[in-house]
């Protein structure tokens, strides 16, 4: 076996070790924040966490954890808005996001703008459902509608808390660009690439570029 083959075989193990180390340390540091956000999000009578079904490696469906940032009846409000507002529907169909989303709570708006609503996904990382760096997790309908043959690339890796889309403008990019970024990332796996994305993530979060 060549040195290149050995490196390729060891890469998943090294990536998993890095995931566990970073997620474990980050959860310990973030514990006080978890408690504070938990108190604030429960003020309206709803739960602290929201687990949305997403597609993981190999097509496995898992509950992607977030701090709840929306009102309790968010799905009903979304359906009503999209039925009444063609502009909002067009935006939703293009990016699966709404810049001025009426479902978001006051606390949730801050959490989403800073990406802090995604901190609970550290638990998903420890459970082996996600990685620190990778394509952002998508729903089955998104995978079926937007990825096409690129779905094969997405399904070979664990989705990530941060990734190429997160540091490339997020909602300012089209969905086609997002898919292309995912394919490029998966096609050339590298711990160095992961480290570069991690280093870019704080700047992307603080700039709030494409965050809504």
C-alpha positions as CSV (number, residue, x, y, z in Angstrom):
1,X,0.0,0.0,0.0
2,X,1.4,3.4,-1.0
3,X,1.8,6.3,1.4
4,X,-1.0,8.1,-0.4
5,X,-3.4,5.2,0.0
6,X,-2.5,5.0,3.7
7,X,-3.2,8.7,4.2
8,X,-6.6,8.3,2.4
9,X,-7.5,5.4,4.7
10,X,-6.5,7.3,7.8
11,X,-8.2,10.6,6.9
12,X,-11.8,9.5,8.1
13,X,-10.3,8.4,11.5
14,X,-8.3,11.6,11.9
15,X,-11.4,13.7,11.0
16,X,-13.6,11.8,13.5
17,X,-11.0,12.3,16.2
18,X,-10.9,16.0,15.5
19,X,-14.7,16.1,15.6
20,X,-14.9,14.5,19.0
21,X,-12.2,16.6,20.5
22,X,-13.6,19.9,19.2
23,X,-17.2,19.1,20.0
24,X,-16.5,17.8,23.5
25,X,-14.4,20.9,24.4
26,X,-16.9,23.3,22.8
27,X,-19.8,21.8,24.7
28,X,-18.1,22.2,28.1
29,X,-17.2,25.9,27.3
30,X,-20.7,26.6,26.0
31,X,-22.7,25.0,28.9
32,X,-23.5,28.4,30.6
33,X,-24.8,29.8,27.3
34,X,-26.9,26.7,26.8
35,X,-28.6,27.3,30.2
36,X,-29.2,31.0,29.4
37,X,-30.6,30.4,26.0
38,X,-32.8,27.6,27.4
39,X,-34.4,30.0,29.9
40,X,-35.0,32.6,27.2
41,X,-36.5,30.2,24.5
42,X,-38.9,28.6,27.0
43,X,-40.4,32.0,28.0
44,X,-43.1,31.6,25.3
45,X,-44.0,28.1,26.5
46,X,-42.2,26.2,23.7
47,X,-39.3,23.8,23.9
48,X,-35.6,24.9,24.0
49,X,-34.5,22.6,21.2
50,X,-35.8,21.8,17.8
51,X,-34.9,18.6,15.9
52,X,-35.5,18.9,12.2
53,X,-35.3,15.7,10.1
54,X,-32.2,15.9,7.8
55,X,-30.4,13.5,5.6
56,X,-27.1,12.2,6.9
57,X,-24.4,10.0,5.5
58,X,-25.7,7.0,3.6
59,X,-29.2,8.5,3.4
60,X,-29.8,8.0,7.1
61,X,-32.4,10.5,8.5
62,X,-31.5,12.1,11.8
63,X,-32.8,14.9,14.0
64,X,-30.6,18.0,13.4
65,X,-30.6,20.0,16.6
66,X,-31.0,23.7,16.9
67,X,-32.0,26.2,19.5
68,X,-35.6,26.9,18.7
69,X,-35.7,30.3,16.9
70,X,-39.2,30.3,15.6
71,X,-42.7,30.7,17.1
72,X,-44.4,27.4,18.0
73,X,-46.9,27.5,15.1
74,X,-44.1,28.3,12.5
75,X,-45.2,25.8,9.9
76,X,-48.8,27.1,9.7
77,X,-47.5,30.7,9.5
78,X,-45.1,29.7,6.6
79,X,-47.8,28.1,4.6
80,X,-50.1,31.1,5.1
81,X,-47.3,33.5,4.0
82,X,-46.3,31.5,0.9
83,X,-50.0,31.2,-0.2
84,X,-50.5,35.0,0.2
85,X,-47.2,36.5,-1.0
86,X,-45.8,35.5,-4.4
87,X,-42.5,37.3,-3.8
88,X,-41.9,35.4,-0.5
89,X,-42.8,32.1,-2.3
90,X,-40.3,32.8,-5.1
91,X,-37.6,33.6,-2.5
92,X,-38.4,30.4,-0.6
93,X,-38.3,28.3,-3.7
94,X,-34.9,29.7,-4.7
95,X,-33.0,29.6,-1.4
96,X,-35.3,27.8,1.1
97,X,-34.8,30.9,3.2
98,X,-36.7,34.2,3.9
99,X,-34.8,37.4,4.5
100,X,-37.7,38.9,6.5
101,X,-39.1,35.8,8.1
102,X,-42.1,36.6,10.3
103,X,-41.8,33.3,12.1
104,X,-38.6,34.2,13.9
105,X,-38.7,35.2,17.5
106,X,-36.8,38.2,18.9
107,X,-34.2,35.9,20.6
108,X,-34.2,33.7,17.5
109,X,-33.3,36.5,15.2
110,X,-30.1,37.1,17.2
111,X,-29.3,33.4,17.4
112,X,-29.8,32.9,13.7
113,X,-27.8,36.0,12.6
114,X,-24.9,34.8,14.7
115,X,-25.4,31.1,13.8
116,X,-25.5,30.4,17.6
117,X,-28.8,28.6,17.0
118,X,-26.7,25.8,15.6
119,X,-24.5,25.2,18.7
120,X,-26.7,22.2,19.8
121,X,-25.4,20.4,16.7
122,X,-22.3,19.7,18.7
123,X,-24.4,17.0,20.2
124,X,-25.1,15.6,16.8
125,X,-21.3,15.5,16.2
126,X,-20.6,13.5,19.3
127,X,-23.4,11.1,18.3
128,X,-21.7,10.6,14.9
129,X,-24.5,12.0,12.9
130,X,-22.6,15.2,11.9
131,X,-19.1,16.5,11.5
132,X,-17.6,19.8,12.5
133,X,-16.9,20.6,8.8
134,X,-18.9,19.3,5.9
135,X,-21.9,20.1,3.6
136,X,-24.7,21.7,5.6
137,X,-27.4,19.1,6.3
138,X,-30.4,19.2,4.0
139,X,-33.9,17.8,4.0
140,X,-34.9,14.9,1.8
141,X,-37.0,17.2,-0.4
142,X,-34.0,19.5,-0.9
143,X,-31.8,16.6,-1.8
144,X,-34.4,15.2,-4.3
145,X,-35.2,18.6,-5.8
146,X,-31.8,20.4,-6.1
147,X,-28.9,17.9,-6.0
148,X,-29.6,15.5,-8.8
149,X,-26.6,13.3,-9.5
150,X,-24.7,15.4,-6.9
151,X,-26.7,13.7,-4.2
152,X,-24.2,10.8,-4.5
153,X,-21.4,13.1,-3.3
154,X,-23.5,14.5,-0.4
155,X,-24.4,11.0,0.9
156,X,-20.8,9.9,1.2
157,X,-19.9,12.2,4.1
158,X,-21.4,13.4,7.4
159,X,-23.0,16.9,7.0
160,X,-21.2,19.6,9.0
161,X,-21.9,22.4,11.4
162,X,-19.8,24.6,9.2
163,X,-18.7,24.1,5.6
164,X,-17.9,25.7,2.3
165,X,-21.4,27.2,2.0
166,X,-21.2,28.8,5.4
167,X,-18.0,30.7,4.6
168,X,-19.1,31.6,1.0
169,X,-22.0,33.9,1.6
170,X,-24.7,31.5,2.8
171,X,-28.1,32.8,1.6
172,X,-26.4,35.3,-0.8
173,X,-25.5,32.3,-2.9
174,X,-27.9,30.4,-5.2
175,X,-28.8,26.8,-4.4
176,X,-26.9,25.7,-7.5
177,X,-23.8,27.4,-6.2
178,X,-24.3,25.7,-2.8
179,X,-24.5,22.3,-4.5
180,X,-21.3,23.0,-6.5
181,X,-19.5,24.0,-3.3
182,X,-20.6,20.7,-1.7
183,X,-19.4,18.6,-4.6
184,X,-16.0,20.4,-4.7
185,X,-15.5,19.9,-1.0
186,X,-16.4,16.2,-1.1
187,X,-14.4,15.5,-4.2
188,X,-11.1,16.6,-2.6
189,X,-11.2,15.7,1.1
190,X,-8.5,17.2,3.3
191,X,-8.0,18.0,6.9
192,X,-6.1,21.1,5.8
193,X,-9.3,22.2,3.9
194,X,-11.3,21.6,7.1
195,X,-8.9,23.7,9.1
196,X,-9.1,26.6,6.6
197,X,-12.9,26.5,6.7
198,X,-12.8,26.5,10.5
199,X,-10.5,29.5,10.5
200,X,-12.8,31.4,8.1
201,X,-16.0,30.6,10.0
202,X,-15.7,33.2,12.9
203,X,-15.2,36.0,10.3
204,X,-18.2,34.7,8.3
205,X,-20.3,34.6,11.4
206,X,-19.3,38.0,12.6
207,X,-19.8,39.6,9.2
208,X,-23.3,38.2,9.1
209,X,-23.0,37.9,5.4
210,X,-26.0,36.0,4.1
211,X,-27.2,35.2,7.6
212,X,-31.0,35.1,7.8
